[in-house]
Amino acid sequence: MSESSTVAPVSRPVPGETQTEVRLSAPSVYALPLHTLRLAGRCILPLVMWYSAGQLVRFGLLVGGTELSHGSMRDLRLALTMLVFIVMVMAFLVVSAGMFYSLRGSLSEIRARRADGDEDERFTATLGRVIIPFVALYLAWGWHLDDVRDFLDMDIQRQADEKGALGAFYNLATGDNVDTARALTDLNFTTTLTIMAVAFLGGYLFVLWHERNESPFAALAAAFCNLAVFYYGAQVVASRADWVGERLAWTWWSDFLEQLQVHVPVLSVLGELVDAVRPYAWDALVLPAAWLTVAILMYGAYAEDAQGVIKGTRLEGVATQTSTMLNQRTHSMTRRSLTRFAGRWADWVPLLHTVRLTIRGGAPLFGYFALCFVGLQVGRDYAWRGLVYLIGSDHPRLYLNVFLVPMNVALGLVFTVLTTCLLAATFDIAAGAERRRRATQTSEEPAGDQTGDTVSRRTGEPGPARARRRSRSATAAAPPGRPLAPEPN
């Protein structure tokens, strides 16, 4: 199957003429694996550099955090350990964004934007635009659990190497418990609550700063504060779990659910069915869709307001009527208050736009993408098992680490590079489909809208001229800023 079996017209300025038509290749849906490999081959060097730098930073912060969590002044150490952990999470997000950014020059959609005259977005501007919704996705989809697990595993391994397998959890001299793998759960309640409150206030102020000036630093600081609120807040909830469990309301609710399952057996059967299907549906559909949302956000295919999301749908007319009614029947101060209240939830609006773009790409595209995504995960697991089988298990632990650690890094590199390229290739195909759809709509508009008076280059006299509409991308980033409610005429 040819990789560039479809083409999309793109207009770009040419010296001496108003505009000219250029045909750029757009990848086919069924060329997704080939397009993925092509991106990996073209950008392998920057992808490897980003991944290697991220792994070095991650390993250094893991070792530093686990080393910091043990010793005197435990409350201060644990508070600083959590900060180190949050920095590690931020580094992971920045490296992921950098790997996506390094693929921009090889995407057909980005080349089409350049042909349209759009300038390339700087990495700092891109990172400032996507880091806040990226953090929202990171926390909402449970990706933080992998980082927590890696941190605890590193602490257990380091303590076991120093004190032995039993000494990592029990003091062999006194029999007391050791604080291994408890750096993220033993924080003092008062200290944790204070830090969470400060982070919440700081996040609110940084978001306001970002809304006014679109500062990349403000976006990074707001994302850091959001992570701090989540992790310290989770510790606050965990430290008071016993107190919540003893409350009368919680006890009544638990008893009510138990009685409901006894008297309504259908609920129990449905719950077991959902529990059986959910892991497969999550790994095969939800997780790929979440990562695809990150890729589409990274390349600017989003709208800053709800009007961009519902444009062209049936909801657009309802929204227009509602807006007109509000302008006629409400005070301007009321409208501004409602807009600012809704603005606190506007970070989720881009996600709806990405879902819409993916749906317009077609069911074959998403199904093929999900199949390739899951295939990469399964292939990684089988590759790991095969390599471990070749090495064998009848070796000392230190001998195994000499092979397992480099093998783990190599497999992680291959899997991460291919997954990143797969996500970028899927965006490229979806954006190409959206560009062709827009170009088709433009060509089918009435002729009366495509004519106008201009000056003829041959005679120098006014006369009708053919309109040359530019097929600009519908997936380019919207102008920054949150829109305010329109004032009445």
Buried (B, 14 or more C-beta within 10 A) or exposed (E): EEBBEBBBBBBBEEEEEEBEEBEBBBBBBBBBBBBBBBBBEBBEEBBBEBBEBBBEBBEEBBEBBBBBBBEEEBEEBBBBBBBBBBBBBBBBBBBBBBBBBBBBEBBBBBBBBBBBEBEEBEBEBBBBBBBBBBBBBBBEBEBBEEBBEEBBEBBBBBBBEEBEEEBBBBEEEEEEEBBBBBBBBBBBEEBBBEBBBBBBEBBBBBBBBBBEEBBBEBBBBBBBBBBBBBBBBBBBEBBEEEEEEEEEEEEEEEEEEEEEBEEEEEEEEEEEEEEEEEEEEBBBBEBBBBBBBBBBBBBBBBBBBBBBBBBEEEBEEEBEEEBEEBBEEBEEEEBEEEBBEBBEEBBEBBBBBBBBBBEBBBEEBBEBBBBBBBEBBEBBEEBBEEBBEEBEEEEEEEEBBEBBEEBEBEBEBBBBBBBBBBBBBBBBBBBBBBBBBBBEEBEEEEEEEBEEEEEEEEEEEEEEBEBEBBBBBBBBBBEEEBBEBEEEE
